[in-house]
């Protein structure tokens, strides 16, 4: 009997990835003007989290969260958005990396079924 173990892999801002590998098929259903505004908002959200000192975590099922420690007290943000499922969720990841944030993948597989990194 074999068991699957999630492994944690760290994605640094300098690591080259294709954000397209995290895109949801549902984005095609969004009206172009709504998608443009929503995309900009999600990129800004990711950038703000990185600039505030958060580290992003992507669970094995694709939901992301962010955690900041080392301050006066720890702070966490939990999202119900799943990469590869919810529209524009990958834009949070894109903004986060653009702003220099560090991302931890905990056994997550992208839309091609490949374990990230």
Residue pairs with C-beta under 8 A, 6 or more apart in sequence:
4 107
5 107
6 60
6 106
6 107
7 106
7 107
7 115
8 104
8 105
8 106
8 107
9 104
9 105
9 115
9 116
9 117
10 102
10 103
10 104
10 105
10 117
11 17
11 97
11 102
11 103
11 104
11 105
11 116
11 117
12 102
13 97
13 98
13 100
13 101
13 102
15 117
17 97
17 116
19 90
19 91
19 93
19 94
21 110
21 111
21 112
21 114
22 83
22 84
22 89
22 90
22 93
22 110
22 111
23 84
23 90
23 111
24 84
24 85
24 86
24 87
24 88
24 89
24 90
26 85
26 86
26 87
27 35
27 87
27 88
29 87
30 38
30 87
35 87
35 88
38 87
38 88
39 88
39 91
42 88
42 89
42 91
42 92
42 95
43 91
43 92
43 94
43 95
43 98
44 95
45 92
45 95
46 56
46 91
46 92
46 93
46 94
46 95
46 96
46 97
46 98
46 99
46 101
47 95
47 96
47 98
47 99
48 95
48 99
49 56
49 66
49 77
49 92
49 96
49 99
49 101
50 56
50 95
50 96
50 97
50 98
50 99
50 100
50 101
51 99
52 68
53 68
53 70
53 71
54 66
54 67
54 68
54 75
54 77
54 101
55 66
55 67
55 68
55 101
55 102
55 103
55 104
56 64
56 65
56 66
56 93
56 96
56 101
56 102
56 103
56 104
57 64
57 65
57 66
57 67
57 103
57 104
57 106
58 64
58 83
58 93
58 103
58 104
58 105
58 106
58 108
58 116
59 65
59 106
59 107
59 108
60 106
60 107
60 108
61 82
61 108
62 82
62 83
62 84
62 85
62 108
63 78
63 79
63 80
63 81
63 82
63 83
64 79
64 81
64 83
64 89
64 92
64 93
65 76
65 77
65 78
65 79
66 76
66 77
66 79
67 74
67 75
67 76
67 77
68 74
68 75
68 76
69 75
79 89
79 92
81 89
81 92
82 89
83 89
83 90
83 93
83 108
83 110
84 90
84 110
84 111
93 103
96 103
97 103
105 115
105 116
105 117
107 115
108 115
108 116
109 115
109 116
110 116
